[in-house]
């Protein structure tokens, strides 16, 4: 009887999983008349269409279109999503170029002899931003290739695309490569198509896509994004929790009290709630660490708060603004070398951070760094789960070094700062290993 009731419940409520409207427009430009042809966009768009349809999207795909057709489709899409609401999804694969701080999508029949003709013969990418009128908006541009204009046309030396100044409400804008960088053909969209069906938040999916793209391109390509989502979105729903294993009945005894927010590890209080486990590196900036209370979903946590500025650094990596475990403090180190996964929540400032494990062992001549990069959302909680296996794949250490949890000597958090002095603030809480 219980199984019958469960089956009826699933049948009745399954349509509600995707009750919101979901509309997608995919544009694939490959058969160019005046520029180098691209072999991958059309098939990639078709495969992405199949994946989105599994997620209950109403998908329209436009292949090898001229400027007039592209603009007509954008305006039709704008009216459709403005009326329907829900999730609006846009994907472009093809040539594009940035000119004077603006991005332009290049139609297949465009004849553009020099940059002065781009604005009138290509599609201003801002037109795409203006048409995204859904309740939630996802814009993906897989077009960050070299400037396709003729070398003799007086083209600028700019590469890839630039970050758009227009951002639709409750949206995420994704580039197949970071602004100003170049993407390889046939890498980003196939990985996204595979990952988009995962039962995870879209933000987590983008992190996984970013890591796999970096690994596949030997760290030459790093997808970029501008995230203004107001809450997590789950295109494929959430993974159902696995049922707890059935255990033999034990002798009746009073259960020991367990705090709801207690971390899933043995050995006493959470070492991330004890300042004695950390010190401040002030070699390249000024920062402070403290323990602060954080409330999240009706529970209270002790958070490791890191705040300050990064100093004036001209570096495209970390500026070493860090809170780090002391090498003579065993509690945190013992904690970080157990389990297979690291999980924590962070209340951030919308900027990117790196968590790094430093390892110095008898077989290592120098320090070896294993890092994981994660973005935060401004004034919102980000949930980060890192399998230790990710550190093996995402390492700045020489390939001869092998990751071994037993050799961890420091756990560090770095503020990612590719330019000048930046104010930073992050609170890390609910940390556990499992």
ROBAZA-992149 format. One line per 5 residues: number of its first residue (from 1); their letters; for each residue x, y, z negated of N, C-alpha, C, O. Coordinates in steps of 0.1 Angstrom, whole numbers. Layout:
<sites>
NUM) A) X:Y:Z:X:Y:Z:X:Y:Z:X:Y:Z ~ ...
</sites>
This chain:
<sites>
1) XXXXX) 8:-12:0:0:0:0:9:13:0:6:22:7 ~ 19:12:-8:28:24:-9:35:26:5:37:38:9 ~ 39:15:12:46:17:25:36:23:35:40:31:43 ~ 23:18:34:13:23:43:11:38:41:10:46:51 ~ 10:42:29:8:57:25:20:65:30:18:76:36
6) XXXXX) 33:59:29:44:66:33:44:68:48:48:78:54 ~ 41:57:55:40:58:70:30:68:75:33:76:84 ~ 18:69:68:8:78:72:13:93:69:10:102:77 ~ 20:95:58:25:108:55:35:113:65:35:124:69 ~ 44:104:69:54:107:79:47:111:92:51:120:99
11) XXXXX) 37:103:96:30:105:109:23:119:108:22:126:118 ~ 17:122:97:9:134:96:17:147:95:14:157:101 ~ 29:146:88:37:158:86:49:159:94:56:169:94 ~ 52:149:103:64:150:111:63:162:120:73:169:122 ~ 52:166:126:51:178:135:55:191:127:59:200:134
16) XXXXX) 53:191:114:56:203:106:71:205:105:75:216:102 ~ 79:195:108:94:197:107:99:208:117:108:215:114 ~ 92:209:128:96:219:138:84:227:141:81:230:153 ~ 77:232:131:64:239:133:67:253:139:59:258:146 ~ 79:259:137:82:272:143:84:271:157:89:260:162
21) XXXXX) 82:282:165:84:282:179:100:281:181:107:287:174 ~ 104:274:192:118:273:195:119:275:210:114:267:218 ~ 126:285:215:128:288:229:142:291:232:149:297:224 ~ 147:285:243:161:287:247:162:291:262:154:286:270 ~ 171:299:265:175:303:278:190:300:281:198:305:273
26) XXXXX) 193:291:290:206:287:293:210:292:307:202:290:317 ~ 221:300:309:225:305:322:239:299:325:248:301:317 ~ 240:292:336:253:286:340:257:291:354:250:289:364 ~ 269:298:354:274:303:366:287:296:370:297:297:362 ~ 288:289:381:300:282:384:304:283:399:316:284:401
31) XXXXX) 295:284:408:298:284:422:300:299:427:291:304:434 ~ 311:305:423:313:319:426:318:320:441:326:312:446 ~ 314:331:447:317:334:461:330:342:462:338:340:472 ~ 332:350:453:344:359:453:354:357:442:364:365:441 ~ 351:348:433:360:345:422:363:330:422:356:322:429
36) XXXXX) 372:326:414:375:311:412:363:304:407:357:308:397 ~ 359:293:414:348:285:409:351:278:396:362:275:393 ~ 340:275:388:341:269:375:334:256:376:322:255:380 ~ 340:245:373:334:231:375:325:227:364:316:219:366 ~ 327:233:352:320:228:340:306:234:336:298:227:331
41) XXXXX) 304:247:339:292:253:333:279:246:336:270:245:327 ~ 276:242:348:263:236:352:260:223:344:250:222:338 ~ 270:214:344:268:201:337:267:203:322:259:196:315 ~ 275:212:317:274:215:303:261:221:299:255:217:288 ~ 255:229:307:242:235:304:231:224:304:222:224:296
46) XXXXX) 232:215:314:222:204:315:223:195:303:213:191:297 ~ 235:192:298:236:184:286:232:191:274:225:185:265 ~ 234:204:273:230:212:261:214:213:262:208:213:251 ~ 208:214:273:194:214:275:188:201:269:178:202:261 ~ 194:190:272:189:177:266:189:177:251:180:172:244
51) XXXXX) 201:182:246:202:182:231:192:191:225:186:188:215 ~ 190:203:231:180:212:225:166:207:226:158:210:217 ~ 163:200:236:149:195:237:147:184:227:135:182:222 ~ 157:177:222:156:168:211:152:175:198:147:169:189 ~ 156:188:198:153:196:186:140:204:188:138:214:181
56) XXXXX) 132:200:198:119:206:200:120:220:206:111:228:204 ~ 131:223:213:132:236:220:125:235:234:126:225:241 ~ 118:246:237:114:248:251:125:255:259:128:267:256 ~ 131:248:268:144:252:274:142:256:288:136:248:296 ~ 147:267:292:148:271:306:162:272:310:170:279:303
61) XXXXX) 166:266:321:180:267:326:181:273:339:173:270:348 ~ 190:283:340:192:290:353:206:288:358:216:289:350 ~ 208:283:370:221:279:375:224:287:388:216:289:397 ~ 237:293:388:242:300:399:233:311:404:229:311:416 ~ 229:320:395:220:330:398:227:344:402:238:346:398
66) XXXXX) 219:352:409:225:366:412:220:375:400:213:371:391 ~ 225:388:401:222:397:390:207:399:388:203:400:377 ~ 200:401:399:186:404:398:178:392:391:170:395:383 ~ 182:380:395:175:368:389:179:368:374:170:365:366 ~ 191:370:370:195:369:356:187:380:348:182:377:337
71) XXXXX) 187:392:353:180:402:346:165:399:345:159:401:334 ~ 159:394:355:145:390:355:142:380:344:133:380:337 ~ 151:370:344:150:359:334:151:364:320:144:360:310 ~ 161:373:318:163:379:305:150:387:300:146:386:288 ~ 144:394:309:132:402:305:120:393:302:113:396:293
76) XXXXX) 119:382:310:108:373:308:110:366:294:101:363:287 ~ 123:362:291:126:356:279:123:365:267:118:361:257 ~ 127:378:269:124:388:258:109:388:255:105:388:243 ~ 101:389:265:86:389:262:81:376:256:73:377:247 ~ 87:365:260:82:352:255:86:351:240:77:347:232
81) XXXXX) 98:354:236:102:352:222:97:362:213:94:360:201 ~ 94:374:218:88:385:210:74:381:206:69:384:195 ~ 67:374:215:53:370:212:53:357:204:45:356:195 ~ 62:348:206:62:335:199:69:335:186:65:328:177 ~ 79:344:184:87:344:172:96:332:171:100:326:181
86) XXXXX) 98:327:159:106:315:157:121:317:161:126:328:158 ~ 127:306:166:141:306:169:143:309:184:137:303:193 ~ 151:319:187:155:322:201:170:319:203:178:323:195 ~ 172:311:213:186:305:216:190:309:230:183:306:239 ~ 202:315:231:207:319:244:221:314:246:229:315:236
91) XXXXX) 224:308:257:238:303:260:242:307:274:234:306:284 ~ 254:313:276:259:316:289:272:309:291:281:310:282 ~ 274:303:302:286:297:306:290:302:320:282:301:330 ~ 302:308:322:306:314:334:317:324:332:322:326:321 ~ 319:332:343:329:343:342:323:355:335:311:358:336
96) XXXXX) 331:362:328:328:374:321:340:382:320:352:377:321 ~ 338:395:317:350:404:316:346:415:307:335:419:306 ~ 356:421:300:354:433:291:361:444:298:372:444:303 ~ 353:455:299:358:468:305:354:479:296:343:481:293 ~ 364:487:292:362:499:283:353:495:271:344:503:267
101) XXXXX) 357:484:265:350:480:252:336:474:254:329:473:244 ~ 332:470:266:319:464:268:321:451:276:331:450:284 ~ 313:441:273:313:428:280:303:428:291:292:434:291 ~ 307:421:302:298:420:314:299:405:319:309:399:320 ~ 287:400:321:286:386:327:285:388:342:278:396:347
106) XXXXX) 293:379:349:295:381:363:286:371:371:288:359:369 ~ 276:375:379:268:367:387:277:360:398:287:365:401 ~ 272:349:403:280:341:413:282:348:426:292:346:433 ~ 273:358:430:275:364:443:281:378:442:282:385:451 ~ 285:382:430:290:395:427:303:398:435:313:390:435
111) XXXXX) 304:409:442:316:413:449:321:425:441:316:437:443 ~ 332:423:433:337:433:424:352:435:427:360:428:422 ~ 355:444:436:369:446:440:378:452:429:390:450:429 ~ 372:460:420:380:466:409:370:469:397:358:467:398 ~ 376:473:386:369:475:374:359:486:375:349:486:367
116) XXXXX) 360:496:383:351:507:384:337:502:389:328:509:388 ~ 337:490:396:324:485:401:317:475:392:306:471:394 ~ 323:472:381:318:461:372:304:465:366:295:457:366 ~ 303:478:361:291:482:355:279:481:364:267:478:359 ~ 280:483:377:269:483:386:267:469:393:256:467:398
121) XXXXX) 276:460:392:275:448:400:275:435:390:273:424:395 ~ 277:437:378:276:426:368:265:429:358:259:440:358 ~ 263:420:349:252:421:339:258:425:326:266:418:320 ~ 254:437:321:259:442:308:254:432:297:242:429:296 ~ 263:427:289:260:417:279:251:423:268:244:415:261
126) XXXXX) 250:436:267:241:442:258:226:439:262:218:440:254 ~ 224:437:275:211:433:279:206:420:273:194:418:269 ~ 216:411:271:213:399:263:209:401:249:199:396:244 ~ 217:410:243:214:413:229:200:420:227:193:417:217 ~ 197:428:236:184:435:235:172:426:237:161:429:232
131) XXXXX) 174:415:244:162:406:247:160:396:236:150:389:236 ~ 169:395:226:168:385:216:159:390:205:163:397:196 ~ 146:387:206:136:393:197:129:382:189:118:384:184 ~ 136:370:187:130:360:178:131:364:164:137:373:160 ~ 125:355:155:126:357:141:141:354:137:146:360:128
136) XXXXX) 146:344:144:160:340:142:167:339:156:160:334:165 ~ 179:345:158:185:346:171:199:340:171:207:343:163 ~ 201:331:181:214:325:183:219:328:197:212:325:207 ~ 230:335:198:236:339:211:250:333:212:258:335:203 ~ 252:325:223:265:319:225:270:322:238:264:320:249
141) XXXXX) 283:327:239:289:331:251:302:323:253:312:325:246 ~ 301:313:262:312:305:266:318:311:278:317:305:289 ~ 324:322:277:329:330:289:342:337:286:345:347:293 ~ 349:333:276:361:340:272:373:336:279:383:331:274 ~ 373:337:293:384:333:301:392:346:305:389:357:301
146) XXXXX) 403:343:312:411:354:317:403:363:326:393:359:332 ~ 407:376:326:401:386:335:401:381:349:411:379:355 ~ 389:378:355:388:372:368:390:381:380:391:377:391 ~ 391:395:377:392:404:388:406:403:395:415:398:389 ~ 407:406:408:419:405:415:430:412:408:428:423:403
151) XXXXX) 442:406:409:454:413:402:457:426:408:463:435:402 ~ 454:427:421:458:440:428:447:450:427:448:461:433 ~ 436:448:419:425:457:418:427:468:407:419:476:405 ~ 439:467:400:441:477:390:434:473:377:431:482:369 ~ 432:460:375:425:455:363:433:458:351:446:459:352
156) XXXXX) 427:459:340:434:461:327:440:448:322:437:437:328 ~ 448:449:312:455:437:307:446:430:296:451:421:290 ~ 434:435:294:425:429:284:422:414:287:420:411:299 ~ 421:406:277:418:392:279:406:388:271:403:395:260 ~ 399:378:275:387:374:268:376:385:267:376:394:275
161) XXXXX) 368:384:256:357:394:254:359:402:242:369:399:234 ~ 351:412:240:352:421:228:340:418:220:329:415:225 ~ 340:421:207:329:419:198:319:430:201:322:442:202 ~ 306:425:204:295:435:207:292:444:196:292:440:184 ~ 288:456:199:283:465:189:268:464:186:263:469:175
166) XXXXX) 261:456:194:247:454:192:244:440:187:249:430:193 ~ 238:439:176:235:426:169:220:425:166:215:433:158 ~ 213:416:172:199:414:169:197:411:154:206:406:148 ~ 185:414:150:182:411:136:182:396:133:178:388:141 ~ 187:392:121:188:378:117:194:370:128:187:361:133
171) XXXXX) 206:372:131:213:366:143:227:361:140:233:365:130 ~ 231:352:149:245:348:149:250:349:163:244:343:172 ~ 261:356:165:267:357:179:280:349:179:289:352:171 ~ 281:340:188:292:330:188:300:332:201:294:332:212 ~ 313:333:201:322:333:212:330:320:212:334:315:202
176) XXXXX) 332:315:224:340:302:225:354:305:222:362:295:219 ~ 359:317:221:372:321:216:371:334:209:362:342:211 ~ 380:337:200:380:349:192:380:361:202:386:360:212 ~ 374:372:198:375:384:206:389:387:210:398:387:202 ~ 391:390:223:404:393:229:413:381:232:424:382:237
181) XXXXX) 408:369:229:415:357:232:408:349:244:397:352:248 ~ 415:339:249:410:332:261:406:318:257:413:311:249 ~ 395:313:263:390:299:261:394:290:273:395:295:284 ~ 396:278:270:398:268:280:385:262:285:375:262:278 ~ 384:259:298:372:253:304:369:240:298:378:232:296
186) XXXXX) 356:237:296:352:223:293:355:218:279:356:206:277 ~ 357:228:270:361:223:256:349:227:246:344:218:240 ~ 346:240:245:337:245:235:323:239:236:318:234:226 ~ 317:241:247:302:238:248:300:223:246:290:219:240 ~ 308:213:252:306:199:249:306:196:234:299:187:230
191) XXXXX) 315:202:227:316:199:213:304:205:206:299:198:197 ~ 300:217:209:288:223:203:276:214:206:268:212:197 ~ 275:209:218:263:200:222:262:188:214:251:184:210 ~ 274:182:210:274:170:202:271:174:187:263:167:181 ~ 276:185:182:274:188:168:261:194:165:256:193:154
196) XXXXX) 254:200:175:242:207:172:231:198:167:221:203:162 ~ 232:185:169:222:175:165:224:170:151:216:163:146 ~ 235:175:144:237:171:131:227:177:121:222:188:123 ~ 224:170:111:214:175:101:222:183:90:223:179:79 ~ 227:194:95:235:203:86:230:218:90:223:220:100
201) XXXXX) 234:227:81:231:241:85:239:245:97:249:239:100 ~ 233:254:105:240:259:117:253:265:114:263:263:122 ~ 255:272:103:268:277:99:278:266:97:289:268:101 ~ 274:255:90:283:244:88:287:238:102:298:234:104 ~ 277:237:111:280:231:124:290:239:131:299:234:137
206) XXXXX) 289:252:130:299:261:137:313:259:131:322:260:138 ~ 313:257:118:327:255:112:333:242:117:345:241:120 ~ 324:231:119:329:219:124:333:220:139:343:214:143 ~ 325:228:147:329:230:161:342:237:161:351:234:170 ~ 344:248:153:356:255:153:368:247:151:378:248:157
211) XXXXX) 367:238:141:379:230:137:382:220:149:394:218:152 ~ 372:214:155:374:204:165:380:211:178:388:205:184 ~ 375:223:181:380:230:192:395:233:190:403:232:199 ~ 398:238:178:412:241:175:421:229:176:432:229:181 ~ 416:217:171:424:205:171:426:201:186:437:196:190
216) XXXXX) 415:201:194:416:197:208:425:205:216:431:201:226 ~ 426:218:213:434:227:221:448:230:214:455:239:218 ~ 451:222:205:464:223:198:465:237:191:476:243:192 ~ 454:242:186:453:255:179:455:267:188:458:278:183 ~ 453:265:201:455:276:210:441:284:211:441:296:215
221) XXXXX) 430:277:208:417:283:210:409:283:196:408:272:190 ~ 404:294:192:397:294:179:384:302:181:384:314:182 ~ 373:295:182:360:302:184:357:312:173:361:311:162 ~ 351:323:177:348:334:168:333:336:167:325:332:176 ~ 329:343:157:314:345:155:312:358:147:320:362:139
226) XXXXX) 300:363:149:296:374:140:282:370:135:272:368:142 ~ 282:368:122:270:361:115:263:371:107:268:376:97 ~ 250:374:111:241:382:103:228:375:99:218:381:97 ~ 229:361:99:218:353:95:214:357:80:223:358:72 ~ 201:357:78:197:361:64:195:349:56:194:350:43
231) XXXXX) 195:337:62:194:324:54:199:313:63:200:315:75 ~ 202:302:57:207:290:64:196:285:73:184:285:69 ~ 199:281:85:189:275:94:194:260:97:206:258:99 ~ 184:251:98:187:237:100:179:233:112:168:229:111 ~ 186:233:124:179:229:136:174:215:136:164:212:142
236) XXXXX) 182:206:130:178:192:130:173:187:117:171:175:115 ~ 170:197:108:165:193:95:177:190:86:189:192:89 ~ 174:185:74:184:181:64:186:166:63:177:159:65 ~ 199:162:60:201:148:58:194:143:46:195:150:35 ~ 187:132:47:180:127:35:190:121:26:199:113:30
241) XXXXX) 189:124:13:198:118:3:197:103:2:186:97:3 ~ 209:96:1:209:82:0:203:78:-14:207:84:-24 ~ 195:67:-14:190:63:-27:201:58:-36:210:52:-32 ~ 199:60:-49:209:56:-59:209:40:-59:198:34:-59 ~ 220:34:-61:221:19:-62:213:14:-74:214:21:-84
246) XXXXX) 207:3:-72:199:-3:-83:209:-10:-92:217:-18:-88 ~ 208:-7:-105:217:-13:-115:209:-22:-125:197:-20:-127 ~ 216:-31:-130:210:-41:-139:206:-33:-152:213:-24:-156 ~ 194:-36:-158:190:-29:-170:201:-30:-181:206:-41:-184 ~ 203:-20:-188:213:-20:-199:205:-19:-212:193:-17:-213
251) XXXXX) 213:-21:-223:207:-20:-236:201:-6:-238:207:4:-234 ~ 190:-5:-245:183:8:-247:192:16:-257:195:11:-268 ~ 195:28:-252:202:37:-261:199:51:-257:195:54:-246 ~ 201:60:-266:198:74:-263:208:80:-253:220:78:-254 ~ 203:86:-242:212:91:-231:220:103:-236:215:111:-244
256) XXXXX) 232:103:-232:241:115:-236:236:127:-228:234:126:-216 ~ 235:138:-234:231:151:-227:241:155:-217:254:155:-219 ~ 237:158:-205:245:163:-194:240:176:-189:229:177:-186 ~ 249:186:-188:245:199:-182:242:198:-168:249:191:-160 ~ 231:204:-163:227:203:-149:238:208:-140:239:202:-129
261) XXXXX) 246:218:-143:256:223:-134:269:217:-137:279:222:-131 ~ 270:206:-144:283:200:-147:290:195:-134:283:188:-126 ~ 303:197:-132:309:192:-120:310:177:-120:311:171:-131 ~ 311:171:-109:311:156:-108:326:151:-109:331:145:-100 ~ 332:153:-120:345:147:-123:347:146:-138:340:153:-146
266) XXXXX) 356:137:-142:358:135:-156:370:143:-160:378:147:-152 ~ 371:144:-173:383:151:-179:381:164:-185:390:172:-186 ~ 369:167:-189:367:180:-196:361:191:-187:355:187:-177 ~ 361:203:-191:355:214:-184:361:217:-171:372:213:-168 ~ 353:223:-162:358:226:-149:370:235:-149:370:246:-155
271) XXXXX) 381:231:-144:394:239:-145:393:252:-137:401:261:-139 ~ 383:253:-128:381:266:-121:374:276:-130:372:288:-125 ~ 371:273:-142:365:282:-151:375:286:-162:371:291:-172 ~ 387:283:-160:398:285:-170:409:293:-164:416:288:-155 ~ 410:306:-168:420:315:-161:435:310:-164:444:314:-157
276) XXXXX) 437:302:-174:450:297:-177:455:289:-166:468:286:-165 ~ 446:284:-157:451:275:-146:456:284:-134:460:278:-124 ~ 454:297:-135:457:305:-123:467:317:-126:467:321:-138 ~ 474:321:-116:481:333:-117:479:342:-105:474:337:-95 ~ 483:355:-106:480:364:-95:493:367:-88:503:371:-93
281) XXXXX) 492:366:-74:504:369:-66:502:384:-61:493:386:-53 ~ 510:393:-66:508:407:-62:519:412:-53:522:424:-52 ~ 525:403:-46:536:407:-37:532:415:-25:540:422:-19 ~ 519:413:-21:515:420:-9:501:427:-10:494:429:-1 ~ 498:430:-22:485:437:-25:482:437:-39:490:432:-48
286) XXXXX) 471:443:-43:467:444:-57:453:436:-59:444:439:-51 ~ 453:427:-68:441:420:-70:440:415:-84:450:415:-92 ~ 428:411:-89:426:407:-102:417:394:-102:409:393:-93 ~ 418:386:-111:410:374:-113:403:375:-126:409:379:-136 ~ 391:370:-127:384:369:-140:373:358:-139:371:352:-128
291) XXXXX) 367:355:-150:356:346:-151:343:353:-152:342:361:-162 ~ 334:351:-143:321:359:-144:309:349:-143:311:338:-138 ~ 298:353:-148:286:345:-147:279:347:-134:278:359:-129 ~ 274:336:-128:267:337:-115:254:329:-117:254:318:-122 ~ 243:335:-113:230:328:-112:227:324:-98:228:332:-89
296) XXXXX) 223:311:-96:220:306:-83:209:295:-84:211:285:-91 ~ 198:298:-78:187:288:-77:182:284:-91:180:272:-94 ~ 181:294:-100:176:291:-113:186:286:-123:183:283:-135 ~ 199:284:-119:209:279:-128:220:289:-130:222:298:-121 ~ 227:288:-141:238:297:-144:252:290:-143:253:278:-148
301) XXXXX) 261:296:-137:275:290:-135:285:300:-139:283:312:-139 ~ 297:294:-143:309:303:-145:316:303:-132:319:293:-126 ~ 320:315:-127:326:316:-114:340:322:-116:342:331:-125 ~ 349:317:-108:362:323:-107:361:335:-97:359:333:-85 ~ 363:347:-102:361:359:-94:374:365:-90:383:367:-99
306) XXXXX) 376:367:-77:389:373:-72:385:386:-65:377:385:-56 ~ 391:397:-68:388:410:-62:400:418:-62:409:418:-70 ~ 401:427:-51:412:436:-50:413:440:-36:404:441:-28 ~ 426:443:-32:428:447:-18:440:439:-13:449:434:-21 ~ 441:438:0:451:430:7:465:437:9:474:431:14
311) XXXXX) 465:450:7:477:457:10:479:460:25:471:454:33 ~ 488:468:29:490:472:43:499:462:49:511:463:49 ~ 493:452:56:501:442:62:498:441:77:486:442:81 ~ 507:439:85:505:437:100:508:422:103:519:418:108 ~ 498:414:100:500:400:101:487:394:107:476:398:103
316) XXXXX) 488:384:115:476:377:120:473:364:113:465:356:117 ~ 479:362:101:476:351:93:473:356:79:468:368:78 ~ 475:349:69:472:353:55:482:364:50:494:363:54 ~ 478:373:42:487:383:36:491:378:22:497:386:15 ~ 489:366:19:493:360:6:487:367:-6:492:367:-17
321) XXXXX) 475:372:-4:467:377:-15:460:365:-21:450:360:-14 ~ 464:360:-32:460:347:-36:458:345:-51:464:352:-59 ~ 449:336:-54:449:330:-68:454:316:-67:448:308:-59 ~ 464:313:-74:470:300:-72:472:292:-86:473:298:-96 ~ 471:279:-85:473:271:-97:487:272:-101:496:271:-93
326) XXXXX) 490:273:-114:504:273:-119:509:259:-118:503:249:-120 ~ 522:258:-114:528:245:-111:530:237:-124:531:225:-124 ~ 529:244:-136:531:236:-148:517:234:-155:517:230:-167 ~ 506:236:-148:493:234:-153:487:221:-147:483:221:-136 ~ 486:211:-155:482:198:-150:467:196:-148:463:188:-139
331) XXXXX) 459:203:-156:445:201:-155:439:203:-141:431:194:-136 ~ 442:214:-135:436:217:-121:442:207:-111:435:203:-102 ~ 455:204:-112:461:195:-103:456:181:-103:453:175:-93 ~ 454:176:-116:448:163:-117:434:163:-111:430:153:-105 ~ 427:173:-113:413:174:-108:413:174:-93:405:167:-87
336) XXXXX) 422:181:-86:422:183:-72:427:170:-65:426:169:-53 ~ 433:161:-72:439:149:-65:429:137:-67:433:126:-64 ~ 417:139:-72:408:128:-73:397:130:-62:395:140:-56 ~ 390:119:-60:378:119:-50:383:120:-36:395:120:-33 ~ 374:121:-27:376:122:-12:372:135:-6:376:138:5
341) XXXXX) 364:143:-14:359:155:-9:360:166:-19:359:164:-31 ~ 362:179:-15:361:190:-23:349:198:-20:346:201:-8 ~ 341:202:-30:329:210:-27:329:222:-36:332:221:-48 ~ 325:234:-31:323:245:-40:314:255:-33:311:254:-21 ~ 308:264:-41:300:275:-35:307:288:-37:315:289:-47
346) XXXXX) 305:297:-28:311:310:-30:302:321:-27:294:320:-17 ~ 303:332:-34:295:344:-32:305:354:-27:314:359:-34 ~ 305:357:-13:315:364:-7:311:378:-2:300:383:-4 ~ 321:383:6:319:397:11:317:397:26:318:407:33 ~ 314:385:32:312:384:46:325:383:54:324:383:67
351) XXXXX) 336:381:48:349:380:55:354:365:54:347:357:47 ~ 365:362:60:370:349:61:381:347:50:389:355:48 ~ 381:334:45:391:330:35:397:317:39:392:310:47 ~ 408:314:32:415:301:35:417:295:21:422:301:12 ~ 414:282:20:418:274:9:430:266:13:430:259:23
356) XXXXX) 441:266:5:453:259:9:458:250:-2:457:254:-14 ~ 462:238:2:469:229:-7:484:230:-4:488:227:7 ~ 492:233:-14:506:233:-12:512:220:-17:509:216:-28 ~ 521:214:-10:527:202:-14:543:203:-13:548:206:-3 ~ 549:199:-24:564:199:-24:568:186:-31:566:185:-44
361) XXXXX) 573:176:-24:577:164:-30:591:161:-28:598:168:-21 ~ 596:149:-33:610:146:-31:614:144:-17:625:146:-13 ~ 604:140:-8:607:138:6:606:150:14:609:150:26 ~ 602:161:8:600:174:15:611:183:12:615:185:1 ~ 617:188:23:628:198:21:623:212:17:629:219:10
366) XXXXX) 611:215:23:605:228:21:591:226:17:585:215:18 ~ 584:237:13:570:237:10:562:233:22:565:237:34 ~ 552:225:20:543:221:31:529:226:28:524:223:17 ~ 522:232:37:509:238:35:499:231:43:500:228:55 ~ 488:228:37:476:222:43:464:231:40:461:234:28
371) XXXXX) 457:236:51:448:247:48:434:244:55:433:236:64 ~ 424:251:50:410:250:55:405:264:55:405:271:45 ~ 400:269:67:395:282:68:380:282:67:373:274:73 ~ 374:291:59:359:292:58:354:306:58:360:314:51 ~ 344:309:65:338:323:64:328:324:53:323:314:48
376) XXXXX) 325:336:49:315:338:39:305:347:44:307:354:55 ~ 293:348:37:282:357:41:281:368:31:282:366:19 ~ 280:380:36:280:392:26:268:391:17:256:390:21 ~ 271:390:4:261:390:-7:252:378:-6:241:378:-11 ~ 257:367:0:250:355:1:259:343:-3:271:344:-3
381) XXXXX) 252:332:-8:260:321:-12:263:312:0:254:308:8 ~ 276:308:1:280:298:11:284:285:5:292:285:-5 ~ 279:274:10:282:261:4:293:255:13:291:253:25 ~ 305:251:7:316:246:15:319:232:10:321:230:-2 ~ 320:223:20:324:209:17:336:206:26:335:207:38
386) XXXXX) 347:202:20:359:199:27:364:184:24:368:182:13 ~ 363:175:34:369:162:32:384:164:32:389:172:39 ~ 391:156:23:405:157:23:411:154:37:422:158:40 ~ 404:146:45:409:142:58:410:155:67:418:155:76 ~ 402:165:64:404:178:72:417:184:70:423:190:79
391) XXXXX) 423:183:58:436:189:56:447:181:64:456:188:68 ~ 445:169:66:454:161:75:454:167:89:464:167:96 ~ 442:171:94:441:175:107:444:190:109:449:194:120 ~ 441:198:99:443:212:100:455:217:91:453:221:80 ~ 467:215:97:479:218:89:488:227:96:490:227:108
396) XXXXX) 494:236:88:505:245:93:519:239:91:529:246:93 ~ 519:227:86:532:220:83:537:213:95:530:210:104 ~ 550:211:95:556:203:106:549:189:106:545:184:96 ~ 548:183:118:541:171:120:547:159:112:540:149:109 ~ 560:160:109:566:149:102:561:148:87:562:137:81
401) XXXXX) 555:158:82:549:157:69:536:151:69:527:154:77 ~ 533:142:60:521:135:59:513:140:46:519:142:36 ~ 500:141:47:492:146:36:491:135:26:488:124:29 ~ 494:138:13:492:129:2:487:137:-10:494:146:-15 ~ 475:134:-14:469:141:-25:478:141:-38:478:151:-45
406) XXXXX) 486:131:-40:494:130:-52:505:140:-52:511:143:-62 ~ 508:146:-40:519:156:-39:515:170:-40:523:179:-38 ~ 502:172:-43:497:186:-44:504:193:-56:503:188:-67 ~ 509:205:-53:515:212:-64:509:226:-66:511:232:-76 ~ 500:230:-57:493:243:-59:480:243:-51:480:238:-40
411) XXXXX) 470:249:-56:457:251:-50:455:266:-49:455:273:-59 ~ 455:272:-36:455:286:-34:443:291:-26:438:283:-17 ~ 439:303:-28:429:309:-20:435:322:-14:440:330:-21 ~ 434:323:-1:440:334:6:429:342:13:420:337:18 ~ 431:355:13:422:364:20:428:366:34:439:369:36
416) XXXXX) 420:362:44:425:363:58:424:378:62:413:384:62 ~ 435:383:66:436:398:69:445:400:81:457:401:80 ~ 439:401:93:447:402:106:452:416:108:459:419:118 ~ 448:426:99:453:440:102:457:447:89:465:442:82 ~ 452:459:87:456:467:77:449:464:64:441:455:63
421) XXXXX) 451:473:54:446:471:40:431:469:40:424:477:47 ~ 426:459:33:412:455:33:408:452:19:415:445:12 ~ 397:457:14:391:454:1:384:441:2:376:438:12 ~ 386:432:-7:381:419:-7:374:415:-20:378:421:-31 ~ 364:406:-20:358:402:-32:351:388:-30:343:387:-20
426) XXXXX) 354:378:-38:348:365:-37:346:359:-51:355:360:-59 ~ 335:352:-53:333:344:-65:331:330:-61:323:326:-53 ~ 339:321:-67:339:307:-64:334:299:-76:338:301:-88 ~ 323:291:-74:317:284:-85:311:270:-81:312:267:-69 ~ 306:263:-91:301:250:-89:310:241:-81:307:235:-71
431) XXXX) 323:240:-86:333:233:-79:333:219:-84:332:216:-96 ~ 335:209:-74:336:195:-79:343:187:-68:345:192:-57 ~ 347:175:-71:353:166:-62:344:153:-62:339:150:-73 ~ 343:146:-51:335:134:-51:340:125:-40:334:114:-39
</sites>
